C-alpha cells in the first residue's frame, strides 16, 4: 500500500502540474487575444469568442474552439456520469442497476437543463459559477476525509499537511467567491 500511495502521489502531482501549466497557458493566450489592447469589446457570445481567437489560430479558430468545448463537455459528462454511478455506495459497474440508476440521476437533469438554455454563453458562465460553488465543498470534504484516522488509518495526513491543505482550500474558496462577484 505504501509503495502504491507513493506512485499515486507522484502521478497525481505530475498530472496536476501539467494541468495547471496547460490551463495557465490557455488563460494567458485567451486573455492576450481577447483583450487586444483594451478595445472595450465585450464578449458575450461563443461565436464572437471563437472568432476573436483567429489571430492566434488562423481560419480554423472557430472549429478548434468548438472542438475544445465539445471535448471538455464530453469529459465532464463522463466524469459526472461515473460519479453519479457510485452514489449508491456501490463500486462503479455499468452492468448493475444501481450504477445505471446513478448515471441516469446525473445525466437526465443535465440534459433537461440544457433544453432551457437560450444563450450558450450564459449557460457556460452559469455552469462555471456552479463549479465555483461546488469546488470548495469537494476540497474541504477531501481534506476532512484524509485527516480522519478512522478513514485513513496510519496514512492520515499530518497536522502540517492539513494546515497547508486548509490554507490552499481557503485561498481557492476566496478566489471562487471573488469570481462570483
C-alpha positions in Angstrom: 0.0 0.0 0.0 2.8 2.4 0.9 4.5 1.9 -2.5 1.2 2.3 -4.3 0.5 5.5 -2.4 3.9 6.9 -3.3 3.2 6.2 -7.0 -0.3 7.6 -6.6 1.1 10.8 -5.1 3.7 11.2 -7.9 1.2 10.5 -10.6 -1.3 13.0 -9.1 1.3 15.7 -8.5 2.6 15.3 -12.1 -0.9 15.4 -13.6 -1.8 18.4 -11.5 1.3 20.3 -12.5 0.7 19.5 -16.2 -3.0 20.5 -15.9 -2.0 23.8 -14.2 0.5 24.6 -16.9 -1.9 23.9 -19.7 -4.7 25.8 -18.0 -2.4 28.8 -17.3 -1.2 28.8 -20.8 -4.8 28.8 -22.2 -5.8 31.6 -19.8 -2.8 33.7 -20.8 -3.3 33.2 -24.5 -7.0 33.8 -24.3 -6.5 36.9 -22.2 -3.9 38.3 -24.6 -6.0 37.5 -27.7 -9.4 38.7 -26.3 -8.1 41.8 -24.6 -6.4 43.2 -27.7 -5.2 46.4 -26.2 -8.3 47.5 -24.4 -10.6 47.9 -27.3 -13.5 47.6 -24.8 -15.3 44.9 -26.8 -17.3 42.7 -24.5 -17.5 39.0 -25.4 -21.0 37.7 -24.6 -21.4 35.1 -27.4 -19.5 31.9 -28.1 -19.3 32.8 -31.8 -17.6 36.1 -31.0 -15.1 34.3 -28.6 -14.3 31.8 -31.3 -13.8 34.5 -34.0 -11.5 36.5 -31.7 -9.2 33.5 -31.5 -8.4 33.8 -35.2 -5.3 35.9 -34.8 -3.9 33.0 -32.6 -5.2 30.0 -34.5 -6.0 31.3 -38.1 -9.0 30.4 -40.1 -9.6 27.1 -38.1 -10.1 29.1 -34.9 -13.8 28.5 -34.7 -13.5 24.8 -35.4 -10.7 24.4 -32.8 -12.7 26.4 -30.3 -15.9 24.3 -30.9 -13.9 21.0 -30.7 -12.2 22.1 -27.4 -15.6 23.0 -25.9 -17.1 19.7 -27.1 -14.3 17.6 -25.8 -14.3 19.4 -22.4 -18.1 18.8 -22.2 -17.8 15.1 -23.1 -15.0 14.6 -20.5 -17.1 16.4 -17.9 -20.2 14.4 -18.7 -18.2 11.1 -18.4 -16.8 12.2 -15.1 -20.3 13.2 -13.8 -21.8 10.0 -15.1 -19.2 7.9 -13.4 -19.5 9.9 -10.2 -23.3 9.5 -10.3 -22.9 5.8 -10.9 -21.2 5.4 -7.5 -23.7 7.5 -5.4 -25.4 4.4 -4.0 -22.2 3.3 -2.2 -21.5 0.7 -4.8 -18.4 0.4 -7.0 -18.9 1.7 -10.5 -20.1 -1.2 -12.6 -22.4 -0.2 -15.5 -23.9 -3.7 -15.5 -25.6 -3.2 -12.1 -28.9 -1.4 -11.8 -27.6 0.9 -9.0 -24.9 2.2 -11.3 -27.3 2.7 -14.2 -29.7 4.5 -11.9 -26.9 6.8 -10.6 -25.8 7.6 -14.1 -29.4 8.5 -15.1 -29.9 10.6 -12.0 -26.8 12.6 -13.0 -27.3 12.9 -16.8 -31.1 13.4 -17.2 -31.3 16.6 -15.1 -28.3 18.0 -17.0 -30.0 17.2 -20.3 -33.2 18.8 -19.2 -31.4 22.0 -18.0 -29.7 22.2 -21.5 -33.1 22.4 -23.1 -33.9 25.6 -21.2 -30.6 27.4 -22.0 -31.3 30.1 -24.6 -27.9 31.7 -24.8 -25.0 29.1 -24.9 -22.5 31.7 -23.5 -24.8 32.3 -20.5 -25.1 28.6 -20.0 -21.3 28.3 -20.0 -21.0 31.1 -17.5 -23.6 29.6 -15.2 -22.1 26.2 -15.3 -18.7 27.6 -14.3 -20.4 29.5 -11.5 -21.9 26.3 -10.2 -18.5 24.6 -10.4 -17.0 27.5 -8.4 -19.6 26.9 -5.7 -19.1 23.1 -5.8 -15.3 23.1 -5.8 -14.7 24.2 -2.2 -17.2 21.6 -1.0 -15.2 18.9 -2.7 -11.9 20.3 -1.5 -13.0 20.6 2.2 -14.6 17.1 2.0 -11.3 15.6 0.7 -9.3 17.3 3.5 -11.7 16.1 6.1 -11.5 12.5 4.8 -7.7 12.4 4.5 -7.4 14.0 8.0 -9.6 11.3 9.6 -7.7 8.5 11.3 -10.8 6.4 11.1 -10.8 6.7 7.3 -7.1 6.7 6.5 -5.6 4.7 9.4 -1.9 5.1 9.6 -1.9 7.0 6.3 -3.7 10.0 7.8 -2.4 13.5 6.9 0.0 15.2 9.3 -1.1 18.4 11.1 1.4 20.4 9.0 -0.1 19.0 5.7 -3.6 19.6 7.0 -2.7 23.2 7.7 -1.2 23.6 4.3 -4.3 22.0 2.6 -6.7 24.1 4.6 -4.7 27.3 3.6 -4.9 26.3 0.0 -8.6 25.5 0.3 -9.3 28.9 1.9 -7.4 30.6 -0.9 -9.3 28.7 -3.6 -12.6 29.4 -1.8 -11.8 33.1 -1.6 -10.9 33.2 -5.3 -14.2 31.4 -6.2 -16.2 33.9 -4.1 -14.4 36.8 -5.8 -15.2 35.2 -9.2 -18.9 35.0 -8.3 -19.0 38.7 -7.6 
